[in-house]
Amino acid sequence: MISVFPLLLVFVIFYFLLIRPQQRRMKQHQAMVQAVKKNDVAVTAGGVIGKVTKVDEHEIEMEIAQGVRVKVVKGTLSEVRPHGAKPAND
């Protein structure tokens, strides 16, 4: 029994330091993706920034330049800025 205790302790520490925070980030990302709506500014994982023009179940359509629209999978969004939000000072 004593030899099992350190292994169990390592698992508990591993859970609280790695698994639980990752699950929290996944839930936040899913909530962000579900909340995206028309006129939001979205950033994809590839760094493409555009204005959301259409929202479907699994895809969104973004206008990345005047008259240039692309379809992207919702899961690839890394950030959604609400309509009217001020841009960050980079």
DRENSE-615808 format. One record per atom (N, C-alpha, C): residue in one letter; atom name; x, y, z. Coordinates in nm, 2 decimals, always signed. Layout:
REM DRENSE-615808
> A / CA / X / Y / Z
...
//
This chain:
REM DRENSE-615808
> M / N / +0.08 / -0.12 / +0.00
> M / CA / +0.00 / +0.00 / +0.00
> M / C / +0.09 / +0.13 / +0.00
> I / N / +0.20 / +0.12 / +0.07
> I / CA / +0.28 / +0.24 / +0.08
> I / C / +0.34 / +0.27 / -0.06
> S / N / +0.37 / +0.17 / -0.14
> S / CA / +0.43 / +0.20 / -0.27
> S / C / +0.33 / +0.26 / -0.37
> V / N / +0.21 / +0.24 / -0.34
> V / CA / +0.10 / +0.30 / -0.43
> V / C / +0.07 / +0.44 / -0.40
> F / N / +0.10 / +0.49 / -0.28
> F / CA / +0.07 / +0.62 / -0.24
> F / C / +0.14 / +0.73 / -0.32
> P / N / +0.27 / +0.71 / -0.34
> P / CA / +0.34 / +0.82 / -0.42
> P / C / +0.29 / +0.82 / -0.57
> L / N / +0.26 / +0.71 / -0.62
> L / CA / +0.20 / +0.71 / -0.76
> L / C / +0.06 / +0.78 / -0.76
> L / N / -0.02 / +0.76 / -0.66
> L / CA / -0.15 / +0.82 / -0.65
> L / C / -0.13 / +0.97 / -0.63
> L / N / -0.03 / +1.01 / -0.55
> L / CA / +0.00 / +1.15 / -0.53
> L / C / +0.04 / +1.22 / -0.66
> V / N / +0.12 / +1.16 / -0.73
> V / CA / +0.17 / +1.21 / -0.86
> V / C / +0.05 / +1.23 / -0.96
> F / N / -0.04 / +1.13 / -0.96
> F / CA / -0.15 / +1.15 / -1.05
> F / C / -0.24 / +1.26 / -1.01
> V / N / -0.27 / +1.28 / -0.88
> V / CA / -0.35 / +1.39 / -0.83
> V / C / -0.29 / +1.53 / -0.86
> I / N / -0.16 / +1.54 / -0.85
> I / CA / -0.09 / +1.66 / -0.88
> I / C / -0.09 / +1.68 / -1.03
> F / N / -0.07 / +1.58 / -1.11
> F / CA / -0.08 / +1.59 / -1.25
> F / C / -0.22 / +1.64 / -1.30
> Y / N / -0.32 / +1.58 / -1.23
> Y / CA / -0.46 / +1.62 / -1.27
> Y / C / -0.48 / +1.77 / -1.24
> F / N / -0.44 / +1.82 / -1.13
> F / CA / -0.47 / +1.96 / -1.09
> F / C / -0.38 / +2.06 / -1.17
> L / N / -0.26 / +2.02 / -1.21
> L / CA / -0.17 / +2.11 / -1.28
> L / C / -0.19 / +2.11 / -1.43
> L / N / -0.23 / +1.99 / -1.49
> L / CA / -0.24 / +1.98 / -1.63
> L / C / -0.38 / +1.96 / -1.69
> I / N / -0.44 / +1.85 / -1.64
> I / CA / -0.57 / +1.81 / -1.70
> I / C / -0.68 / +1.91 / -1.67
> R / N / -0.70 / +1.95 / -1.55
> R / CA / -0.81 / +2.04 / -1.52
> R / C / -0.80 / +2.18 / -1.59
> P / N / -0.68 / +2.24 / -1.59
> P / CA / -0.68 / +2.37 / -1.66
> P / C / -0.70 / +2.36 / -1.81
> Q / N / -0.66 / +2.24 / -1.87
> Q / CA / -0.69 / +2.22 / -2.01
> Q / C / -0.84 / +2.21 / -2.04
> Q / N / -0.91 / +2.14 / -1.95
> Q / CA / -1.05 / +2.12 / -1.96
> Q / C / -1.12 / +2.26 / -1.95
> R / N / -1.07 / +2.34 / -1.86
> R / CA / -1.13 / +2.47 / -1.85
> R / C / -1.11 / +2.56 / -1.97
> R / N / -0.99 / +2.55 / -2.03
> R / CA / -0.96 / +2.62 / -2.16
> R / C / -1.05 / +2.57 / -2.27
> M / N / -1.07 / +2.44 / -2.28
> M / CA / -1.16 / +2.38 / -2.38
> M / C / -1.30 / +2.43 / -2.37
> K / N / -1.35 / +2.44 / -2.25
> K / CA / -1.49 / +2.49 / -2.22
> K / C / -1.50 / +2.64 / -2.26
> Q / N / -1.40 / +2.72 / -2.23
> Q / CA / -1.40 / +2.86 / -2.27
> Q / C / -1.40 / +2.87 / -2.42
> H / N / -1.32 / +2.79 / -2.49
> H / CA / -1.31 / +2.80 / -2.63
> H / C / -1.44 / +2.76 / -2.70
> Q / N / -1.50 / +2.65 / -2.64
> Q / CA / -1.63 / +2.61 / -2.70
> Q / C / -1.74 / +2.72 / -2.68
> A / N / -1.74 / +2.78 / -2.56
> A / CA / -1.84 / +2.89 / -2.54
> A / C / -1.81 / +3.01 / -2.63
> M / N / -1.69 / +3.04 / -2.66
> M / CA / -1.65 / +3.15 / -2.75
> M / C / -1.70 / +3.12 / -2.89
> V / N / -1.68 / +3.00 / -2.93
> V / CA / -1.72 / +2.95 / -3.07
> V / C / -1.87 / +2.96 / -3.08
> Q / N / -1.94 / +2.91 / -2.98
> Q / CA / -2.09 / +2.91 / -2.99
> Q / C / -2.15 / +3.05 / -2.98
> A / N / -2.07 / +3.15 / -2.92
> A / CA / -2.13 / +3.28 / -2.91
> A / C / -2.09 / +3.37 / -3.03
> V / N / -2.02 / +3.32 / -3.12
> V / CA / -1.98 / +3.41 / -3.24
> V / C / -2.11 / +3.45 / -3.32
> K / N / -2.11 / +3.57 / -3.36
> K / CA / -2.23 / +3.62 / -3.43
> K / C / -2.19 / +3.71 / -3.54
> K / N / -2.28 / +3.75 / -3.63
> K / CA / -2.26 / +3.84 / -3.74
> K / C / -2.20 / +3.97 / -3.69
> N / N / -2.11 / +4.03 / -3.76
> N / CA / -2.04 / +4.15 / -3.74
> N / C / -1.94 / +4.15 / -3.63
> D / N / -1.91 / +4.03 / -3.57
> D / CA / -1.80 / +4.02 / -3.48
> D / C / -1.67 / +4.01 / -3.56
> V / N / -1.56 / +4.05 / -3.50
> V / CA / -1.43 / +4.04 / -3.57
> V / C / -1.37 / +3.91 / -3.51
> A / N / -1.33 / +3.82 / -3.60
> A / CA / -1.28 / +3.69 / -3.56
> A / C / -1.13 / +3.68 / -3.61
> V / N / -1.05 / +3.61 / -3.53
> V / CA / -0.92 / +3.58 / -3.56
> V / C / -0.90 / +3.42 / -3.57
> T / N / -0.85 / +3.37 / -3.68
> T / CA / -0.84 / +3.23 / -3.69
> T / C / -0.70 / +3.18 / -3.63
> A / N / -0.69 / +3.05 / -3.62
> A / CA / -0.56 / +3.00 / -3.57
> A / C / -0.44 / +3.03 / -3.66
> G / N / -0.47 / +3.05 / -3.79
> G / CA / -0.37 / +3.09 / -3.89
> G / C / -0.34 / +3.23 / -3.89
> G / N / -0.41 / +3.31 / -3.81
> G / CA / -0.38 / +3.46 / -3.80
> G / C / -0.46 / +3.54 / -3.90
> V / N / -0.56 / +3.48 / -3.96
> V / CA / -0.65 / +3.56 / -4.05
> V / C / -0.75 / +3.64 / -3.97
> I / N / -0.76 / +3.77 / -3.99
> I / CA / -0.86 / +3.85 / -3.92
> I / C / -0.96 / +3.90 / -4.02
> G / N / -1.09 / +3.88 / -3.97
> G / CA / -1.20 / +3.93 / -4.06
> G / C / -1.32 / +3.95 / -3.99
> K / N / -1.42 / +4.01 / -4.05
> K / CA / -1.55 / +4.04 / -4.00
> K / C / -1.64 / +3.93 / -4.04
> V / N / -1.71 / +3.88 / -3.94
> V / CA / -1.81 / +3.76 / -3.96
> V / C / -1.93 / +3.82 / -4.03
> T / N / -1.96 / +3.75 / -4.15
> T / CA / -2.07 / +3.79 / -4.23
> T / C / -2.19 / +3.69 / -4.23
> K / N / -2.15 / +3.56 / -4.19
> K / CA / -2.25 / +3.46 / -4.19
> K / C / -2.21 / +3.35 / -4.09
> V / N / -2.30 / +3.30 / -4.01
> V / CA / -2.27 / +3.19 / -3.92
> V / C / -2.36 / +3.07 / -3.95
> D / N / -2.29 / +2.96 / -3.97
> D / CA / -2.36 / +2.83 / -3.99
> D / C / -2.33 / +2.74 / -3.87
> E / N / -2.38 / +2.62 / -3.87
> E / CA / -2.36 / +2.53 / -3.76
> E / C / -2.21 / +2.50 / -3.73
> H / N / -2.13 / +2.47 / -3.84
> H / CA / -1.99 / +2.43 / -3.82
> H / C / -1.90 / +2.53 / -3.89
> E / N / -1.95 / +2.62 / -3.96
> E / CA / -1.86 / +2.71 / -4.04
> E / C / -1.91 / +2.85 / -4.02
> I / N / -1.81 / +2.95 / -4.04
> I / CA / -1.85 / +3.09 / -4.05
> I / C / -1.79 / +3.14 / -4.18
> E / N / -1.86 / +3.25 / -4.23
> E / CA / -1.80 / +3.32 / -4.35
> E / C / -1.75 / +3.45 / -4.30
> M / N / -1.63 / +3.48 / -4.34
> M / CA / -1.56 / +3.61 / -4.29
> M / C / -1.52 / +3.69 / -4.41
> E / N / -1.54 / +3.82 / -4.40
> E / CA / -1.49 / +3.92 / -4.50
> E / C / -1.35 / +3.97 / -4.45
> I / N / -1.25 / +3.93 / -4.53
> I / CA / -1.11 / +3.96 / -4.49
> I / C / -1.06 / +4.09 / -4.56
> A / N / -1.13 / +4.13 / -4.66
> A / CA / -1.10 / +4.25 / -4.74
> A / C / -1.23 / +4.29 / -4.81
> Q / N / -1.25 / +4.41 / -4.86
> Q / CA / -1.37 / +4.45 / -4.92
> Q / C / -1.40 / +4.36 / -5.04
> G / N / -1.51 / +4.28 / -5.04
> G / CA / -1.55 / +4.19 / -5.14
> G / C / -1.48 / +4.06 / -5.14
> V / N / -1.39 / +4.03 / -5.04
> V / CA / -1.32 / +3.90 / -5.03
> V / C / -1.38 / +3.83 / -4.91
> R / N / -1.45 / +3.72 / -4.93
> R / CA / -1.51 / +3.64 / -4.83
> R / C / -1.45 / +3.50 / -4.83
> V / N / -1.42 / +3.45 / -4.71
> V / CA / -1.37 / +3.31 / -4.70
> V / C / -1.46 / +3.24 / -4.59
> K / N / -1.47 / +3.11 / -4.61
> K / CA / -1.53 / +3.02 / -4.52
> K / C / -1.43 / +2.95 / -4.43
> V / N / -1.45 / +2.95 / -4.30
> V / CA / -1.36 / +2.88 / -4.21
> V / C / -1.44 / +2.80 / -4.11
> V / N / -1.38 / +2.69 / -4.06
> V / CA / -1.44 / +2.61 / -3.96
> V / C / -1.44 / +2.68 / -3.83
> K / N / -1.55 / +2.67 / -3.76
> K / CA / -1.56 / +2.75 / -3.63
> K / C / -1.45 / +2.71 / -3.53
> G / N / -1.42 / +2.58 / -3.53
> G / CA / -1.32 / +2.53 / -3.44
> G / C / -1.18 / +2.59 / -3.45
> T / N / -1.15 / +2.66 / -3.57
> T / CA / -1.02 / +2.72 / -3.59
> T / C / -1.01 / +2.86 / -3.54
> L / N / -1.12 / +2.91 / -3.48
> L / CA / -1.11 / +3.05 / -3.43
> L / C / -1.03 / +3.05 / -3.30
> S / N / -0.94 / +3.15 / -3.29
> S / CA / -0.86 / +3.16 / -3.17
> S / C / -0.91 / +3.28 / -3.09
> E / N / -0.98 / +3.37 / -3.15
> E / CA / -1.03 / +3.49 / -3.07
> E / C / -1.15 / +3.55 / -3.14
> V / N / -1.24 / +3.60 / -3.07
> V / CA / -1.36 / +3.67 / -3.12
> V / C / -1.37 / +3.80 / -3.05
> R / N / -1.37 / +3.91 / -3.13
> R / CA / -1.38 / +4.04 / -3.07
> R / C / -1.52 / +4.09 / -3.11
> P / N / -1.60 / +4.13 / -3.01
> P / CA / -1.74 / +4.17 / -3.03
> P / C / -1.74 / +4.30 / -3.12
> H / N / -1.85 / +4.31 / -3.20
> H / CA / -1.86 / +4.43 / -3.29
> H / C / -1.85 / +4.56 / -3.21
> G / N / -1.77 / +4.65 / -3.25
> G / CA / -1.74 / +4.77 / -3.19
> G / C / -1.63 / +4.77 / -3.09
> A / N / -1.57 / +4.66 / -3.06
> A / CA / -1.46 / +4.65 / -2.97
> A / C / -1.34 / +4.73 / -3.02
> K / N / -1.27 / +4.80 / -2.94
> K / CA / -1.15 / +4.87 / -2.98
> K / C / -1.03 / +4.77 / -3.00
> P / N / -0.95 / +4.79 / -3.11
> P / CA / -0.84 / +4.70 / -3.13
> P / C / -0.73 / +4.72 / -3.02
> A / N / -0.66 / +4.62 / -3.00
> A / CA / -0.55 / +4.62 / -2.90
> A / C / -0.43 / +4.70 / -2.96
> N / N / -0.36 / +4.76 / -2.87
> N / CA / -0.24 / +4.83 / -2.92
> N / C / -0.12 / +4.73 / -2.93
> D / N / -0.09 / +4.69 / -3.05
> D / CA / +0.01 / +4.58 / -3.06
> D / C / +0.15 / +4.65 / -3.07
//
